[in-house]
Amino acid sequence: MRNLKTALFAAATATLCTHVQAIDVVTEGDTTLSIGGYIKAEGLFISPDDKDSEFKGNIRESRINVKATKLVNDKKLTGFIEGDFYGEFAGYESGTPELRLRHAYLQYDKFTLGKTWSGQFFAVAPRLTEQLDFYGTGFGTIAGSGLYVRPDLTVHYVNDGLRLTAQDPIYDDASVPDMVVSYSDNIANFGYTAALTGREAGTSIDDESDSDFGIGASLAAKYTIGNGSLHGSVYTGKGMGVYSGVCTTGALTPVSVNCDAEDGKLVSQTGFSVGYRHQFTPKLRGNMRYGEVNVDNDADTSIDIKSANLIYAYTPDLDFGVEWRDRSETTLPWRLKGQEVEVMAKYTF
């Protein structure tokens, strides 16, 4: 039973995290090479509180991946590489779409090594509702930052529900990797993941290289009820701003800004999210979600984002969707305080 629950959780994680329906293109002996990914076209109607409304469209989220698998000593060896088209850009609509590396990792037995999802992401993402928002899917969780959701180097060790992670530290002068330990389990219709994050974070004042060690704790859960499911998560900790994506300035900020400290001390923050998913018909599904983060800084920063969507599976591989979002504060220079409506079409292969 334990192995079955672990396998089901791993399958759900793979589905959520990679969006892959691989097509086998070469099979030679026990080695298989496959390709996968999706093409997503989206239009965004933006209605900021303090600026004129506008419309933007793009295909940057489209992605492609290649995976190779083979058996070595009766254990699966996997190599995976994936890119999308966000590249190096200053804003949502700036420049020409350029290929960007999302994942490049190898996986053997219980170990994964390379550029891939952070330990914080695995601790919350499989328990969240489905969203169309590329930038705000994890808002309100400790894995809410798009900047650091895939570190340049990550090592995962997974044994049943236990996951141990060491990853490239975000603080440039850190003497140890950022670390995550998490445990997941599924009991009947209820599943949960609890995690602890530890990292060295900068506390510099006047360019002095000072630091402290921050600890964060998170819990995410999902409860299935008939054709629907309830989703929830909560986290708290010090020095967690770079992972939650919410900094002491009151918004998501560039890498050059210290997201974790104020007046030479680590800043604590707490966040949570609640959501509901419902399968109305075999083809039509919908999600509602609310996320909030509160920072214990001088400004008593608080940000929340509300969203709701409908997704129609026209065919098993082709989805059409619409999503409404409302954010209480500007969270990136191109993600302004106010409302957005996204419409999209996505073909997964």
RANOR-V892489 format. One record per residue. N is the residue number from 1. RES is the residue in one small letter. OMEGA is omega as a letter, one per 20 degrees, with the letter a starting at -180 (* if undefined). Layout:
[[N;RES;OMEGA] [N;RES;OMEGA]]
//
This chain:
[[1;m;r] [2;r;r] [3;n;r] [4;l;a] [5;k;r] [6;t;a] [7;a;r] [8;l;r] [9;f;r] [10;a;r] [11;a;r] [12;a;r] [13;t;a] [14;a;r] [15;t;a] [16;l;a] [17;c;a] [18;t;r] [19;h;a] [20;v;r] [21;q;a] [22;a;r] [23;i;r] [24;d;a] [25;v;r] [26;v;r] [27;t;a] [28;e;a] [29;g;r] [30;d;r] [31;t;r] [32;t;r] [33;l;a] [34;s;r] [35;i;r] [36;g;r] [37;g;r] [38;y;r] [39;i;a] [40;k;r] [41;a;a] [42;e;r] [43;g;a] [44;l;r] [45;f;a] [46;i;r] [47;s;a] [48;p;r] [49;d;a] [50;d;a] [51;k;r] [52;d;r] [53;s;r] [54;e;r] [55;f;r] [56;k;r] [57;g;r] [58;n;r] [59;i;a] [60;r;a] [61;e;r] [62;s;a] [63;r;r] [64;i;r] [65;n;r] [66;v;a] [67;k;r] [68;a;r] [69;t;r] [70;k;r] [71;l;r] [72;v;a] [73;n;r] [74;d;r] [75;k;a] [76;k;r] [77;l;a] [78;t;r] [79;g;a] [80;f;r] [81;i;a] [82;e;r] [83;g;r] [84;d;a] [85;f;r] [86;y;r] [87;g;r] [88;e;a] [89;f;a] [90;a;a] [91;g;a] [92;y;a] [93;e;a] [94;s;r] [95;g;r] [96;t;r] [97;p;a] [98;e;a] [99;l;a] [100;r;r] [101;l;r] [102;r;a] [103;h;r] [104;a;a] [105;y;r] [106;l;a] [107;q;r] [108;y;a] [109;d;a] [110;k;a] [111;f;r] [112;t;a] [113;l;r] [114;g;r] [115;k;a] [116;t;a] [117;w;r] [118;s;r] [119;g;r] [120;q;a] [121;f;r] [122;f;a] [123;a;a] [124;v;a] [125;a;a] [126;p;a] [127;r;a] [128;l;r] [129;t;r] [130;e;r] [131;q;r] [132;l;a] [133;d;a] [134;f;a] [135;y;a] [136;g;a] [137;t;a] [138;g;a] [139;f;a] [140;g;r] [141;t;r] [142;i;r] [143;a;a] [144;g;a] [145;s;r] [146;g;a] [147;l;a] [148;y;a] [149;v;r] [150;r;r] [151;p;a] [152;d;r] [153;l;a] [154;t;r] [155;v;r] [156;h;r] [157;y;a] [158;v;r] [159;n;a] [160;d;a] [161;g;a] [162;l;r] [163;r;r] [164;l;a] [165;t;r] [166;a;a] [167;q;a] [168;d;a] [169;p;r] [170;i;r] [171;y;a] [172;d;a] [173;d;a] [174;a;r] [175;s;r] [176;v;r] [177;p;r] [178;d;a] [179;m;r] [180;v;r] [181;v;a] [182;s;r] [183;y;a] [184;s;r] [185;d;r] [186;n;r] [187;i;a] [188;a;a] [189;n;a] [190;f;r] [191;g;a] [192;y;r] [193;t;r] [194;a;a] [195;a;r] [196;l;r] [197;t;r] [198;g;a] [199;r;r] [200;e;a] [201;a;a] [202;g;r] [203;t;a] [204;s;r] [205;i;a] [206;d;r] [207;d;r] [208;e;a] [209;s;r] [210;d;a] [211;s;r] [212;d;a] [213;f;a] [214;g;r] [215;i;r] [216;g;r] [217;a;a] [218;s;r] [219;l;r] [220;a;a] [221;a;r] [222;k;r] [223;y;a] [224;t;r] [225;i;r] [226;g;r] [227;n;a] [228;g;r] [229;s;r] [230;l;a] [231;h;r] [232;g;r] [233;s;r] [234;v;r] [235;y;r] [236;t;r] [237;g;r] [238;k;a] [239;g;a] [240;m;a] [241;g;a] [242;v;r] [243;y;r] [244;s;a] [245;g;a] [246;v;a] [247;c;a] [248;t;r] [249;t;r] [250;g;r] [251;a;r] [252;l;a] [253;t;r] [254;p;a] [255;v;a] [256;s;a] [257;v;r] [258;n;a] [259;c;a] [260;d;a] [261;a;r] [262;e;a] [263;d;r] [264;g;a] [265;k;r] [266;l;a] [267;v;r] [268;s;r] [269;q;r] [270;t;r] [271;g;r] [272;f;r] [273;s;r] [274;v;a] [275;g;r] [276;y;r] [277;r;r] [278;h;r] [279;q;a] [280;f;r] [281;t;r] [282;p;a] [283;k;a] [284;l;r] [285;r;a] [286;g;a] [287;n;r] [288;m;a] [289;r;r] [290;y;r] [291;g;a] [292;e;r] [293;v;r] [294;n;a] [295;v;a] [296;d;r] [297;n;a] [298;d;a] [299;a;a] [300;d;a] [301;t;r] [302;s;r] [303;i;r] [304;d;r] [305;i;r] [306;k;r] [307;s;r] [308;a;a] [309;n;r] [310;l;a] [311;i;a] [312;y;r] [313;a;a] [314;y;r] [315;t;r] [316;p;a] [317;d;a] [318;l;r] [319;d;r] [320;f;a] [321;g;r] [322;v;a] [323;e;r] [324;w;r] [325;r;r] [326;d;r] [327;r;a] [328;s;r] [329;e;r] [330;t;a] [331;t;r] [332;l;a] [333;p;r] [334;w;r] [335;r;a] [336;l;r] [337;k;a] [338;g;a] [339;q;r] [340;e;r] [341;v;r] [342;e;r] [343;v;a] [344;m;r] [345;a;a] [346;k;r] [347;y;a] [348;t;a] [349;f;*]]
//
